[in-house]
Amino acid sequence: MLIELIAMRMCGHAHHDDMLYLGKDPQPSWSYAPLSETGYADRESYDYWCGRDPIATYTAQLERDEIVAAGEVETWKREIEELVEQQARSVIDAPWPDGAAAGEGVVANEPRRAHVEVLDEEWRQRASRNTSLPAVEEAPPFDAKGKTFLEAVMLGVGDALRANPRAFVYGEDVGGKYGNAFLLLKPLLKEFGDRIINSILAEGAVLGVATGAALMGRRVIAEIQFNDFVATGFNQLVNNAAKIRYRWGGEVPLLVRMPWGGLRHAGPYHSQNTEAWFYRTPGLKIVAPSTPHDARALMAACVADPDPVLYYEHIALYRDPKIKQSIGDPAPPPIPLGKAALRRAGNDLAIISYGAYVHVAMRVAEKLAASRIEASVLDLRSLAPLDRETILAVARHCSRVLIVHEDTRTGSIGESVAAIIQEEAFEYLDAPIRILGALDTPVPYSPSLEEVFLVSEEQVERAARLLVGY
């Protein structure tokens, strides 16, 4: 029924057959269709809600208040009916699309997605066989007088608000005199308080408002207070924001900031790794910076991106004094999404990671170097899109690959990266690909339990040495 689309549902989602609910198939109408004796709807409830028809009651109120003239709403109805009929007819008359178009329009500015047979000789001849390490990426050195990771995120948000008057921040406890749960936004409140806006305590509402505002041309920086809480807004991200471009060509330039991760004994509701939930959702982009420099530079790229981007900021890195960097004005240039960073070069082993565990990988590489084992450390940094070319080049060059991350192993991004390497670089490998992840359990609260739950630095080092000796 047309009225269901514009007002409210009168039955459950599965009860889409009005012949069962009402007893007969009604004609499209602006009024509720009468029940028949064979319908199963509760007549008392049905009559009650018919009397509260929001179209009729709101129209009457607008006319009483002389906001609209008598009969004006009827004119609008006729215009809507004509528009619906025109659009419906255009859909009916349109031919079915070419099947090859199934891979188009997932995100902006990308080639058509298509099935690939990696063992096909023609594809293998065309595919890159690069075995050279990229250069170690230049970045400011760690400096005790520099900015923390938390300050870098704040600066990145400030950059965005300063550059675009249509940008705003929206989330729980971000505005007023507070500045979010970590006080990260507090330095920006004086300058941008009117554009750092508190939401109601509902993640679905945060992401719904942000998606709608992005569709209307605003640059939205939404905040989920802890990434674990995004579960209550899952539908808005996965079924709305992620699919709008593919479904009808709409553009959702939305950035969702999500503090994440463990290493802090914060328990199962404030420590999860949710990136794998969204990694397999076409239409979403995901970044996870590991340094203050990257946090600020990736923020600029994410805010400018025409698609929804999930920006993961590791809470354990927020105030870590060991990774401060000098990133003052001018702001560093944006880092393109889909570009990994080689943090250390070595020929014996490739350690691939992201987020806080990049620093674990770097410390392990230093220990290995004392035994004349030179490891490359690749910071994925961008999880969707992945920098497949660099991942494969590093794997081919080193011939041994250790993937390590904080997330639980099963269904993880680490397993996905391993699958890419074994399919496209198998003949270059001298050992099995090793994947280290947390135990497949909820994140425990007790420090002694979390210590066992997470992969330790000692475990990473032992796995690396066993892999080199394989």
SEDREN-515284 format. One record per residue: z, x, y of N, C-alpha, C in turn; residue in one letter. Coordinates in steps of 0.02 Angstrom, whole numbers. Each point is the difference from the previous one (the first is absolute). Layout:
N
     n.c3     n.c1     n.c2    ca.c3    ca.c1    ca.c2     c.c3     c.c1     c.c2   resn
        Z        X        Y        Z        X        Y        Z        X        Y      A
...
END
This chain:
470
     n.c3     n.c1     n.c2    ca.c3    ca.c1    ca.c2     c.c3     c.c1     c.c2   resn
        0       42      -60        0      -42       60        0       44       62      M
      -39      -19       50       -4       38       62       68        4       33      L
       38      -55       -5       65       -2       34       46       54      -29      I
       -8       17      -65       42       50      -30      -13       69       31      E
      -61       12       19      -18       65       28       28       10       70      L
        5      -53       37       18        8       70       72      -21       14      I
       33      -34      -47       68      -23       14       49       29      -50      A
        0      -26      -61       49       23      -48      -22      -19      -70      M
       27       34      -50      -14      -18      -69       48      -56      -19      R
      -27      -49      -35       41      -55      -25       17        8      -73      M
      -21       55      -31       13        9      -71        0       75      -15      C
       17       17      -61        2       70      -20      -69       32       -1      G
       -1       67       -1      -63       35        3      -46      -16      -58      H
       30      -10      -59      -41      -13      -60      -27      -72        1      A
       29      -42       41      -22      -71        1      -56      -10       50      H
      -53       38      -11      -55       -3       48      -47      -57      -15      H
        9      -34      -56      -43      -55      -19       30      -65       27      D
      -26      -25       55       29      -59       32       -8      -63      -43      D
      -47        2      -47       -8      -58      -44       63       -9      -43      M
       34       55      -16       62       -4      -38       58      -17       46      L
        3       32       58       57       -8       45        0      -68       33      Y
      -58      -20       25       -5      -64       36      -25      -57      -44      L
      -31       18      -56      -28      -52      -44      -73      -11       11      G
      -28       28       53      -72       -5       12      -20       55       49      K
      -63       17        2      -24       53       43      -11      -28       70      D
       40       21       50       -7      -29       67      -58       32       39      P
      -21      -35       51      -50       27       46       36       45       51      Q
      -35       50       26       31       40       53       22      -44       58      P
       59       13       26       27      -43       51       52       36       41      S
       14      -25       60       53       26       41       66      -36      -15      W
       -3      -48      -46       61      -37      -19       14       12      -74      S
       61      -14      -20       18        6      -70      -32      -57      -40      Y
      -31       17      -55      -32      -50      -42       53      -43      -33      A
      -14      -65      -10       49      -44      -34        6       18      -73      P
       60      -10      -27       11       11      -71      -27      -59      -40      L
      -20       15      -61      -19      -53      -47       53       -4      -54      S
       -4      -52      -41       51      -10      -51       -2       54      -54      E
      -58       34       -7       -7       49      -54       19       71       22      T
       15        9       64       20       66       23       73       15      -19      G
       18       64       -6       68       17      -20       44       19       58      Y
      -24       -3       62       41       18       57       58      -49        8      A
       57       25       24       57      -43       14      -14      -40       63      D
       -4      -66       -7      -22      -41       57       48        4       58      R
       65        0      -14       49        2       55       -7       64       40      E
       -5       57      -34       -7       63       35      -66        4       37      S
      -52      -26      -32      -67        2       30       -1      -40       65      Y
       29      -60       -2        1      -42       60       42       33       55      D
       54       33      -20       43       33       50      -38       54       38      Y
      -35       43      -37      -35       55       32      -63      -24       37      W
      -30      -54      -24      -56      -29       39       23      -22       69      C
       62      -27        3       26      -21       65       17       58       45      G
        2       60      -27       15       59       41      -63       43        9      R
      -57      -29       -9      -64       35        7        0       40       65      D
       -2       67       -3        6       39       62      -59       -9       47      P
      -58      -16      -27      -57      -10       46       10      -63       41      I
       19      -54      -33        9      -63       37       60        4       47      A
       56       27      -25       60        1       42       -6       48       59      T
      -31       57      -12       -7       49       54      -51      -24       51      Y
      -53      -33      -24      -49      -29       47       33      -50       46      T
       42      -44      -30       34      -51       40       46       33       52      A
       34       54      -19       45       34       47      -40       31       57      Q
      -55       32      -16      -41       32       52      -28      -52       48      L
      -18      -58      -26      -26      -53       44       55      -30       43      E
       60       -9      -30       57      -25       40       18       47       56      R
       -3       64      -14       17       50       51      -58       15       46      D
      -55      -35      -10      -61        7       42      -26       72        0      E
       10       34      -57      -29       67       -8      -73       -6      -20      I
      -16      -51      -39      -70      -16      -16      -12      -73       18      V
      -62      -14       17      -18      -69       19       -8      -42      -63      A
        8      -65        8      -10      -45      -56      -72        7      -26      A
       -7        7      -64      -66        6      -30      -26       71       -4      G
       33       47       34      -24       69        1        4       32      -70      E
       55      -15      -35        7       27      -68      -54      -26      -46      V
      -20      -62        9      -54      -28      -42      -65       38       12      E
      -12       20       62      -59       41       14        3       66      -37      T
       60       31        1        8       63      -36      -13       -9      -74      W
       24      -55      -27      -10      -13      -72      -74       -3      -17      K
      -37      -34       42      -73       -6      -13      -33       69        4      R
       21       40       49      -28       67        6       16       43      -61      E
       62       -6      -24       21       38      -60      -40      -23      -61      I
       -9      -66       -7      -39      -25      -57      -71       27        1      E
      -30        1       59      -68       27        5       -2       75      -17      E
       50       37       24        2       72      -14        9       13      -75      L
       47      -38      -30       12        8      -72      -63      -16      -40      V
      -34      -54       20      -61      -20      -36      -54       53        8      E
       -7       28       59      -50       53       11       14       61      -42      Q
       64       21        0       17       60      -38       -4      -12      -75      Q
       21      -59      -22       -5      -16      -71      -73        0      -22      A
      -43      -28       42      -71       -3      -18      -30       70       -2      R
       21       43       46      -27       68        0       20       37      -64      S
       61      -13      -24       22       31      -62      -39      -27      -60      V
       -9      -65       -1      -36      -32      -55      -72       24       -3      I
      -31        7       58      -70       19        3      -12       75      -10      D
       53       40        9       -9       73       -5      -12       21      -72      A
      -45       49      -10      -11       25      -68       60       41      -23      P
        8        8      -67       51       44      -25      -16       72       21      W
       52       39       18      -14       69       23      -25       44      -57      P
      -32       54       19      -20       52      -48       63       28      -32      D
        1        6      -66       59       24      -35       23       68       23      G
      -46       42       24       20       67       23       46       -3       60      A
        0      -56       35       43       -7       60       74       -8      -19      A
       15       -5      -65       70       -7      -20       43       59       23      A
      -30       58       10       37       59       20       -1       13       74      G
      -22      -47       40       -5       10       72       56      -34       38      E
       19       29       57       44      -34       47       73       -1      -19      G
       23       47      -42       71        2      -18       40       28       59      V
      -22       57       26       27       28       62      -59       20       43      V
       13       18       62      -54       16       47      -30       68      -14      A
      -63        6       15      -35       65        4        5       41      -64      N
      -13      -31      -56       -1       37      -63      -63      -19      -39      E
      -23       44      -45      -58      -17      -41       17      -57      -48      P
      -52      -31      -26       10      -54      -49       36       27      -61      R
       50      -36      -22       35       18      -61      -41      -22      -61      R
       -3       43      -50      -41      -15      -59       30       31      -62      A
      -16      -28      -57       20       31      -63      -34       67       -9      H
       37       49      -25      -27       67      -11       13       21      -71      V
      -49       28      -33        9       29      -66        3       76        8      E
       60       28       -3        9       70       17      -30       47      -52      V
      -16      -26      -59      -31       43      -51      -76       -4        1      L
      -26      -43       43      -73       -4        6      -27       65       30      D
      -51       29      -32      -25       65       21      -27       -2       71      E
      -34      -52       18      -27       -5       68       56        0       52      E
       54      -38      -15       56       -1       47       33       68        4      W
        7       33      -57       33       65       -2      -39       52       41      R
      -65       -6        0      -41       47       38        7      -12       75      Q
       10      -63       19        7      -15       71       70       13       26      R
       50       -9      -43       69        5       22       17       72       19      A
       47        6       47       22       66       22       35       37      -57      S
      -13       64       -5       35       42      -48       36       57       37      R
       25      -16       57       34       49       41       62       26      -36      N
        6       67       -4       58       31      -32       39       44       50      T
      -17       -6       63       32       43       50       61      -36       30      S
       52       37       11       57      -28       36      -18      -10       73      L
       21      -55       28       -7       -6       73       47       49       34      P
       -9        9       64       47       43       37       68      -34        5      A
       51       40        0       67      -27       13       -1      -30       70      V
       22      -62        6       -6      -35       64       47       30       51      E
      -26       12       59       41       25       55       46      -55       25      E
       62       19       12       49      -48       26       54       39       35      A
       36      -30       46       55       35       33       51       24      -51      P
       28       59        7       52       23      -47       63      -41        9      P
       41        0      -52       65      -33        7       42       40       49      F
       33      -38       44       35       30       56       64      -39       14      D
       56       33       -4       65      -33        9        6      -34       68      A
      -41       21       48        1      -30       66      -51      -55        8      K
      -37      -15      -53      -53      -50        4       25      -71       -8      G
      -48      -45      -13       15      -71       -7       11      -16      -74      K
       46      -47      -11       11      -24      -68      -56      -48      -21      T
       -1      -15      -64      -48      -49      -25        9      -67       34      F
       63      -21        9       15      -63       33      -27        0       71      L
       11       54       36      -25        4       69      -76       -2        2      E
      -32       30      -50      -73        1       -3      -27      -70       -9      A
       32      -40      -43      -22      -69       -8        8      -38       65      V
       57       10       33       12      -33       65      -53       20       51      M
      -17       64        2      -51       22       47      -67      -30      -16      L
      -15       -7      -65      -64      -31      -19       -4      -73       21      G
       55      -36       -7        1      -69       23       -8       -3       76      V
       35       45       34       -7        3       73      -71       15       22      G
      -32       47      -36      -71       15       15      -42      -63       -3      D
       10      -39      -52      -40      -61      -10       12      -51       54      A
       64      -11       18       16      -49       52      -26       22       68      L
        3       65       12      -23       27       64      -76       -5        7      R
      -34       11      -56      -74        2        2      -31      -69        3      A
       35      -51      -24      -31      -66       -6       49      -54       22      N
      -13      -32       56       47      -51       25        3      -62      -45      P
      -48       -5      -47        1      -57      -46       36       16      -65      R
       28       60       -5       39       19      -58       73      -23        8      A
       32      -20      -55       70      -17        3       32       11      -68      F
       66        7        0       40        9      -61       34      -65      -15      V
        2      -19      -65       30      -63      -19       38        9      -65      Y
       65      -16        0       39        7      -61       73      -18       12      G
       39        5      -52       70      -19        3       42       55       34      E
       37      -19       51       46       45       35      -34       58       35      D
      -63       -6       16      -35       56       32       12        1       75      V
       10      -59       29        3       -5       73       70      -10       27      G
        3      -32       59       64      -11       33       31       66       21      G
       60       13      -21       34       63       16       10       42      -63      K
      -34      -20      -55       15       31      -64      -48       57      -16      Y
      -63      -16      -13      -48       53      -13      -11       17      -73      G
       10      -47      -43       -9       -1      -73       60       29      -36      N
        1       -6      -66       59       18      -40       18       74        6      A
      -49       41       17       11       72        6        0       24       72      F
        0      -48       47       -3       14       72      -63       39       18      L
      -50       -3      -42      -61       39       10      -36      -21       64      L
       -1      -64       14      -38      -25       57       41       -2       64      L
       64       17       -3       43       -7       58      -25       39       61      K
      -28       61       -7      -25       35       60      -58      -35       34      P
      -32      -48      -35      -59      -33       28       17      -66       34      L
       62      -24       -8       16      -67       24       -4       -6       75      L
       20       51       36       -1       -5       73      -71       -8       26      K
      -47       38      -28      -69       -2       24      -39      -58      -29      E
       14      -19      -62      -42      -48      -35       40      -59      -29      F
       58      -14       28       42      -52      -27      -34      -68       -6      G
      -46      -15       45      -35      -64       -3      -51       -3      -55      D
      -15       58      -31      -50        1      -54       31       25      -66      R
       65        3       -3       36       14      -62       42      -62      -14      I
      -25      -42      -44       22      -70       -3       37      -13      -65      I
       59      -30        5       38      -19      -59      -31      -60      -34      N
       -3        3      -65      -24      -57      -40       60      -37      -30      S
      -14      -56      -31       51      -33      -40       10       41      -64      I
       53      -14      -37       16       38      -61      -41      -28      -58      L
      -64       14        1      -44      -24      -53      -62       44       -1      A
       -6       40      -52      -56       47       -3      -67      -35       -5      E
       -2      -58      -34      -62      -38       -2      -22      -22       69      G
       49      -18       43      -16      -19       69      -23       60       40      A
       33       58       -9      -20       60       35      -73       16      -13      V
      -18        0      -64      -68       19      -18      -50      -56       15      L
       21      -62       -2      -44      -55       18      -17        2       74      G
       51        7       42      -12        5       72      -43       61       16      V
       16       57      -32      -38       61       14      -73       -6      -21      A
      -12      -32      -57      -69      -10      -22      -38      -45       48      T
       32      -54       21      -33      -45       47      -14       33       67      G
       48       39       25      -10       34       64      -56       52       -6      A
       -3       35      -57      -53       49      -10      -68      -34       -1      A
       -4      -57      -32      -63      -38       -1      -22      -20       70      L
       48      -10       45      -16      -20       68      -11       60       46      M
       -2       60      -29      -18       59       40       57       42       25      G
       61      -18      -18       57       41       19        5       59      -48      R
       30       56       22       14       57      -43       74       -5      -18      R
       13      -18      -61       67      -17      -21       31       57      -42      V
       60       19       17       40       46      -40       58      -41      -27      I
       -8      -24      -62       54      -39      -31       48       47      -34      A
       63      -19       -3       49       41      -34       37      -40      -52      E
        2       26      -62       43      -26      -52       60       47       -2      I
       60      -27        9       59       42       12       12       52      -55      Q
       -8      -21      -62       -3       45      -57      -58      -23      -43      F
      -38       47      -28      -61      -20      -35       14      -47      -58      N
       60        2      -28       18      -44      -55       -7      -74       20      D
       15      -15       64        1      -69       22      -70      -30        8      F
      -51       41       -5      -68      -26        8      -17      -49      -55      V
       39       -1      -53      -14      -46      -55       -3      -73       23      A
       42      -18       49        0      -69       23      -59      -15       47      T
      -38       51       18      -61      -10       39      -62       19      -38      G
        8        8      -66      -54       25      -43      -64      -41        7      F
        7      -65        1      -60      -43        3      -40       11       64      N
       35        8       56      -35       10       63      -42       64       -1      Q
       27       52      -31      -37       64       -3      -56       -3      -51      L
       17      -20      -61      -47        8      -56      -53      -55       -1      V
       20      -61       14      -48      -56       -5      -30      -20       67      N
       27       24       54      -28      -17       65      -29       61       35      N
       43       43       27      -24       57       39      -50       42      -38      A
       13       14      -64      -43       45      -38      -68      -30      -15      A
       -5      -66       -1      -62      -32      -24      -42      -32       54      K
       26       -3       60      -36      -37       53      -68       30       14      I
       -6       66        4      -66       30       13      -50      -18      -55      R
       22        6      -62      -44      -13      -57      -20      -73       -5      Y
       47      -45       16      -13      -71       -8      -46      -28       55      R
       13       19       62      -41      -30       52      -14       47       59      W
       10       65      -10      -20       48       51       48        7       58      G
       59      -28       -6       49        7       54       29       71        1      G
       24       21       58       27       68        8       75       -5       14      E
       39       37      -39       73       -1        7       25       71       14      V
       -2       21       63       25       68       18       76        1        4      P
       31        1      -58       72       -8       -6       31       63      -30      L
       52       26       30       39       55      -27       68      -26      -20      L
       20       13      -61       66      -22      -25       41       62      -14      V
       51       13       41       45       56      -10       53      -19      -51      R
       11       45      -49       48      -16      -53       42       62      -18      M
       62        3       24       45       53      -24        9       -7      -75      P
       -1       57      -36       -1       -4      -73       37       59      -30      W
       13       -4      -65       20       57      -40       74        8      -13      G
       15       40      -51       67       13      -21       27       66       27      G
       33       38      -43       32       64       18       58      -11       47      L
       25      -62        6       54      -14       48       56      -40      -30      R
       -2      -14      -65       52      -40      -34        8      -69       32      H
      -56      -33       14        2      -64       35      -11      -60      -46      A
       -9       13      -65       -3      -55      -48      -67      -33       -7      G
       -3      -53      -41      -65      -28      -21      -36      -42       52      P
       32      -18       55      -32      -43       49      -19       36       65      Y
       15       64        3      -16       39       60      -31       67      -17      H
      -26        8      -61      -23       66      -22      -64       -2      -40      S
      -30      -58       -8      -57       -5      -45      -63       33       28      Q
      -45       14      -45      -67       23       18      -48      -57      -13      N
      -20      -34       53      -43      -59       -9      -74       15        9      T
      -17       63       14      -70       15       14      -46      -19      -57      E
       24        6      -63      -42      -17      -57      -13      -75       -4      A
       44      -41       29      -12      -72        2      -66      -16       35      W
      -14       38       53      -57      -15       43      -60       45      -13      F
       10       54      -36      -53       49      -13      -60      -33      -33      Y
       12      -49      -43      -56      -31      -36      -25      -64       35      R
       18       -9       62      -23      -59       37      -58       19       45      T
      -62      -16      -19      -57       16       44        8      -33       68      P
      -13       39       52        6      -25       68       59       28       38      G
       48       30      -36       57       32       33       -9       76        0      L
       19       32       54        2       72        4       73       23        2      K
       13       60      -26       69       23       -7        5       73       20      I
       48       17       42       13       70       17       74       15      -10      V
       15       64      -15       68       22      -11        7       71       26      A
       12        9       65        6       67       28       62       36      -25      P
       -4       67       -1       57       39      -24       29       45       54      S
      -32        4       58       24       44       54       -1      -38       66      T
       40       22       49       -2      -31       66      -70        1       31      P
      -35       56       -5      -67        4       28      -45      -54      -29      H
        0       -6      -66      -43      -50      -32       22      -71       16      D
       66       -9        6       25      -67       16      -29      -25       66      A
       -1       44       50      -26      -21       66      -77       -5       -1      R
      -33       49      -32      -73        0        0      -28      -56      -43      A
       32      -16      -55      -24      -55      -42       14      -67       33      L
       54       -5       38       15      -62       35      -58      -19       45      M
      -27       48       36      -56      -14       46      -60      -25      -38      A
      -15       31      -57      -58      -22      -40       11      -70      -28      A
       61      -14      -22       15      -65      -30       -5      -56       51      C
       27       11       60       -3      -52       51      -72      -14       21      V
      -42       51       -2      -70       -9       20      -43      -29      -56      A
       26       -1      -61      -41      -22      -57      -13      -75        3      D
      -59      -22      -21      -16      -72        4       27      -40      -59      P
       34       32      -47       25      -35      -59       76        5       -4      D
       32      -43      -41       73        5       -7       20       65      -35      P
       48       35       30       24       64      -26       75       -4      -10      V
       23       22      -59       72        6      -14       20       72       14      L
       49        8       44       22       66       23       69       12      -27      Y
        5       43      -51       64       14      -32       33       60       32      Y
       62      -10       24       37       54       32       65       11      -39      E
        5       60      -30       55       13      -46       65        9       37      H
       49      -41      -20       64       -1       35       37       66       -7      I
       -7       32      -58       35       64      -10      -28       55       44      A
      -60       -9       25      -30       50       45       17      -13       73      L
       24      -60       17       10      -19       69       35       53       42      Y
       57       22      -24       40       47       40       10       67      -35      R
      -45       15      -46        4       64      -37      -11       58       49      D
       50       42       12       -8       54       49      -47       56      -23      P
      -15        2      -64      -42       54      -27      -74      -10       13      K
      -20      -61       20      -72      -12        9      -18      -19       72      I
       42       18       47      -17      -13       70      -62       40       20      K
      -40      -30       44      -60       33       26       -8      -13       74      Q
      -32       48       34      -15       -9       71      -63      -41        7      S
        7      -62       21      -58      -45        5        3      -37       67      I
       17       36       52        4      -31       66      -68      -16       27      G
       -1      -25       61      -63      -20       32      -43       62       15      D
      -66       -7       -5      -34      -61      -20        8      -14      -74      P
       -8      -63      -18        6      -20      -70      -52       35      -42      A
       15       17      -63      -51       30      -43      -57      -49      -13      P
      -59       26      -12      -57      -45      -14       12      -41      -63      P
      -27      -60       -4        9      -42      -59      -26       34      -63      P
       34      -10      -56      -22       23      -65      -37      -57      -34      I
      -62       10      -19      -37      -55      -32       33      -22      -65      P
       -1      -65      -13       24      -25      -63      -47       24      -56      L
       29       13      -58      -41       23      -56       -8       75       -3      G
       41       38       36       -6       72        2       66       32      -21      K
        0       33      -59       59       35      -24        8       66       36      A
       59       31       -8       13       64       33       24       51      -52      A
      -35       57       -3       24       55      -42       54       36       39      L
       61        0      -27       57       32       34        9       72      -21      R
      -23       17      -60        7       68      -25      -57       13      -48      R
      -27       59        0      -57       18      -44       24       44      -57      A
      -26      -13      -59       14       40      -59      -49      -16      -55      G
      -10       47      -47      -52       -7      -51       27      -22      -68      N
       65        3      -11       27       -9      -67       17      -71      -18      D
       13      -40       50       26      -67      -12       -8      -42       63      L
      -16      -64       -8       -2      -46       57       58      -49       -7      A
       42       -3       51       53      -51        3      -21      -51       52      I
       -6      -62      -21      -24      -54       43       58      -49       11      I
       12      -17       63       56      -44       16      -13      -36       65      S
       50      -39       23       -2      -32       66       71      -18       19      Y
       10      -13       65       66      -19       25       51       56       -6      G
       62      -17      -14       54       49       -1       -9       53      -54      A
      -34      -18      -54       -8       48      -55      -50       55       14      Y
      -37       -5       55      -42       57       21       45       60       13      V
       58      -12       29       46       56       16       32       28      -63      H
       12      -43      -49       23       24      -65      -54       45      -30      V
      -63      -22        3      -55       40      -27       -6       67       34      A
       10        1       66       -4       63       37       56       48      -20      M
       60      -26      -10       55       43      -20      -11       27      -70      R
      -27      -41      -45      -15       23      -67      -54       53        1      V
      -51      -10       41      -54       50        6       27       67       23      A
       49        0       45       31       62       23       36       35      -58      E
       35      -37      -40       35       29      -58      -50       28      -51      K
      -55      -36      -11      -50       23      -47      -32       65       24      L
       -9        5       65      -32       60       28       41       63      -15      A
       65       -8       -6       42       57      -17      -14       26      -70      A
      -30      -42      -42      -20       20      -68      -75       12       -5      S
      -32        9       57      -72       12        4      -41      -58      -26      R
       25      -59        9      -38      -62      -14      -16      -32       67      I
      -63       -2       17      -21      -26       65      -24      -72       -8      E
       36      -46       32      -16      -71       -5      -29      -26       65      A
      -51      -42       -6      -23      -39       57       42      -62        5      S
       14      -22       61       37      -62       12      -44      -45       42      V
      -17      -57      -29      -43      -49       35       41      -61       19      L
        2      -14       65       34      -58       27      -52      -56        6      D
        6      -51      -42      -50      -55        2       -1      -33       69      L
       59      -15       26        6      -26       69      -31      -69        8      R
      -62       -8      -19      -33      -65        1       -8      -23      -72      S
       31      -57      -16       -2      -25      -69      -56      -49      -11      L
      -19      -35       51      -58      -45       -4      -31       -2       70      A
      -59       31        8      -40       32      -52       27       69      -19      P
      -12       18      -64       17       66      -25      -54       50       19      L
       19       62        8      -48       54       11      -21       27      -68      D
      -42      -38      -34      -20       17      -68      -35       68       -3      R
      -41       14       48      -38       63       -1       47       60        1      E
       51       -1       43       46       56        3       44        3      -62      T
       23      -57      -24       39       -2      -62      -39       34      -56      I
      -63      -19       -9      -40       28      -54      -15       73       10      L
      -14       20       62      -14       71       14       61       43      -17      A
       59      -22       19       61       39      -14       12        2      -75      V
      -10      -57      -34       10       -1      -73      -49       46      -36      A
      -63       -2       21      -49       45      -32       16       73       13      R
       23       15       60       13       70       18       60       27      -40      H
       52      -40       -7       62       25      -30        3       -9      -75      C
      -37      -49      -27       -4      -13      -72       64      -27      -31      S
       54        0       36       63      -29      -23       28      -43       57      R
       21      -60      -17       21      -48       53       67      -30      -18      V
       46        3       47       65      -32       -5        6      -51       57      L
        7      -63      -17        7      -53       50       73      -21        0      I
       31        1       57       71      -17        4       12      -46       60      V
       40      -52      -12       17      -45       55       67      -34      -15      H
       24      -35       51       66      -32       -4       -3      -66      -38      E
      -57      -32        0       -8      -65      -32       10        6      -76      D
       18      -56      -31        1       -1      -72      -69       14      -27      T
       -4       26      -61      -65       24      -24      -48      -57      -20      R
       25      -49      -37      -44      -50      -29      -36      -41       54      T
      -65       -2       -3      -39      -37       49       -1       32       69      G
       15       64        3        7       33       65      -67       26       26      S
        1       20       63      -58       32       30      -14       66      -34      I
       53       34      -24      -10       62      -37      -42      -10      -62      G
       13      -53      -36      -41      -14      -60      -72      -14       19      E
      -11      -33       56      -68      -15       23      -36       64       19      S
       34       46       35      -31       63       19      -16       40      -63      V
       45        0      -49      -14       35      -63      -61      -27      -35      A
       -9      -66        2      -59      -30      -32      -64       22       34      A
        2        5       66      -60       23       37      -17       71      -21      I
       50       43       -4      -12       71      -16      -26        7      -72      I
       30      -35      -47      -21        9      -70      -70      -28      -11      Q
      -20      -50       38      -68      -27       -7      -53       45       32      E
       17       28       58      -52       33       39        7       76        2      E
       54       27      -28        8       72        0       26       26      -67      A
       -9      -39      -52       28       16      -65      -21       69      -25      F
      -64       17        8      -25       63      -27       27       61       36      E
       33      -10       56       29       57       38       73       11      -18      Y
       31      -45      -38       71        4      -12       16       45      -59      L
       53       40        8       24       44      -54       66      -25      -29      D
       23      -57       22       63      -28      -25        2      -75       16      A
       43      -37      -34        7      -71       17       24       -9       71      P
      -20      -54       31       27      -17       66       71      -25       -9      I
       46       28       37       70      -21       -5       18      -44       60      R
       36      -53      -15       23      -47       52       75       -6       -4      I
       34       15       54       72       -8        3       17      -56       50      L
       38      -48      -24       23      -54       42       71      -20      -19      G
       29      -43       38       68      -23      -14        2      -40      -64      A
       60      -12      -25        7      -41      -60      -24      -70       14      L
      -23      -33      -52      -23      -70        6       60      -47       -1      D
       41        6       52       58      -44        9        3      -19       73      T
       38      -52       17       14      -11       71       35       61       30      P
       -4        8       65       32       57       32       76      -11       -2      V
       37       47      -32       73      -10       -4       35       18       65      P
       60      -27        8       39       13       61       43       63       -6      Y
       33        8      -56       46       55       -8      -36       67        8      S
       28       47       39      -32       65        8      -14       35      -66      P
       46       -5      -47      -10       34      -64      -58      -31      -39      S
       -9      -65        7      -56      -33      -34      -66       14       35      L
        1       -1       67      -62       13       36      -24       72      -13      E
       46       46       -9      -18       69      -13      -40        6      -64      E
       19      -39      -50      -37        1      -64      -63      -42        5      V
        3      -54       37      -58      -45        7      -60       36       31      F
       12       38       53      -54       35       35      -18       65      -35      L
      -62       22        9      -21       65      -25       33       54       42      V
       34       47      -32       34       53       36      -48       58       13      S
       20       41       48      -39       60       15       -4       46      -62      E
       53        2      -38        0       41      -60      -49      -26      -52      E
       -5      -65       -6      -49      -29      -46      -71       16       21      Q
      -13       -3       64      -66       15       25      -17       73      -15      V
       47       45       13      -13       70      -13      -12       13      -74      E
       40      -30      -43       -8       11      -72      -67      -26      -24      R
      -19      -61       23      -65      -28      -19      -57       46       23      A
        7       28       60      -53       45       26       -7       62      -44      A
       57       28      -19       -3       62      -40      -28      -15      -70      R
       19      -55      -29      -27      -18      -66      -75      -13        4      L
      -22      -30       55      -71      -15        8      -40       65        7      L
       25       47       38      -34       64        9       -3       38      -67      V
       51       -8      -41        2       36      -63      -33      -37      -58      G
      -29      -57       14      -29      -42      -54      -58       36      -33      Y
END
